Amino acid sequence: MFEKVLIANRGEIALRVHRACREMGIRTVAIHSTADADAMHVRLADESVCVGPPNAAASYLNIPAIISAAEITNADAIHPGYGFLSENANFASIVAEHGITFIGPKPEHIRIMGDKIEAKVTAKRLGIPCVPGSEGAVRTEAEALRVAEEIGYPMILKAAAGGGGRGMKVARNAEELPRVMATARAEAKASFGDDSMYMERYLQKPRHIEVQIIADSHGNVVHLGERDCSLQRRHQKILEEAPSPALNAEERLTFGNQVAESIRKLGYLGVGTVEFLYEDGQFFFIEMNTRLQVEHPVTEGITGIDLVREQIRIASGAPLSFRQEDVKFNGHAIECRINAENPRTFSPTPGKITDYHPPGGLGVRVDSALYSGYRVPPYYDSLISKLIVHGANRNECLMRLRRALEEYVIGGIETTIPLHLELIANNDFMNGDYDIHWLEKFIAGLPPLK
């Protein structure tokens, strides 16, 4: 087992990894920018190293600085968390070249799944169902029009190197397609430095359902059920739950086993999430995230399995501590992503936390690096807390979640807690009757906050 792990991230995920390491008897190294010198993970880690100024490109994305920090502290391994360098195949390769273990998948799998076109080709080869679309990149308007004519409108154009909803645009007819394609390409070029596009049929009312898998170096691959991540704004997840209200137990096990077997054929290592659109009883592959997901706590809630601990064990060469038949799904879990944002305009609201009181009680978990007096910096993602609630069933979980949201105090800045309270009081949500387009319509119909 590792003696010391460097955590190449910040915020709540850095704290999450630190806690898992400490429970395993592993010392930790926190990296930080100058803006995060007083961050909770920096205060709690055994050692800390400043890797640059506030700008993420000069700090949390600064590969030479991070490798230097690992070397000077004699870290055995690097955990990338999520975001930043977690899906950077070049970083994973460089870490290995320096004799340090990367706590994540093999670089070649990060590379394959990071290219959306190559990922789709690979998924088809592995027998994973895909949305009908172009066989590869579409390079000209004429080619795009031909593909759309064959498959049928509406079509969605996606950046091959993309993610997070950037470079994604919908064309509903042939007249719209040239303009939409030009806009999507420009956005992809600006966001990723690559304007390669591919096309898929645009499903009308799908749910976003993802399967959590975990694989060791001994040929064992296990799925941990699914998460429903359909509540999204501009392709950004707001709330996630497990299990999905749309699936029954037979669908869950049958499809989970199918995905696990496909990932076994790939020779994958570590945790990963295979994401799908689900409509009319059919699953269609979107992408695979080769890292820990923001929403991993809901899976931990219904399985009792510590995913970060398993990540670390697998990276050290140990086999999984459980088999597929050992996985039991218990109750229901929901995660609310709480952002430092205005709950109506979604404008970022960085600033000083004047009061902080997280909720507690049975079945309530808060993953956050906030504390009273902490100043939320303006340089990074606005996610400041994850509230995760577990109950014996979905109704109990919802009642507990409402109570926990009402109890949660974050003073000094605006947050999206009021939005979550309105959301979980809606009948459609309470009935589990929603799709990936539902939340934006819901938000558009909300009255101004008093």
Buried (B, 14 or more C-beta within 10 A) or exposed (E): EBEBBBBBBBBBBBBBBBBBBBEBEBBBBBBBBBBBEEBBBBEBBBBBBBBBBBBBEBBBBBBEBBBBBBEEBEBBBBBBBBBBBBBBBEBBBBBBEEEBBBBBBBBEBBBBBBBBBBBBBBBEEBEBEBBBBBEEBBEEEEEBBEBBEEBEBBBBBBBBBBBEBBBBBEBEEEEBBBEBBBBBBEBBBEBBEBBBBBBBBBBEEBBBBBBBBBBBBEEBBBBBBBBBBBBBBEEBBBBBBBBBBBBEEEBBBEBBBBBBBBBBEBEBBBBBBBBBBBBEEEBBBBBBBBBBBBBBBBBBBBBEBBBBBBBBBBBBEBEBEBEBEEBEBEBBBBBBBBBBBBBBEBEBBBBEBEEBEBBEEEBBBBBBBBEBEBBBBEBBBBBBBBBBBBBEEBEBBBEBBBBBBEBBBBEBBBBBBBBBBBBBEBEEBEEBEBBBBBBEEBBEEEEEEE
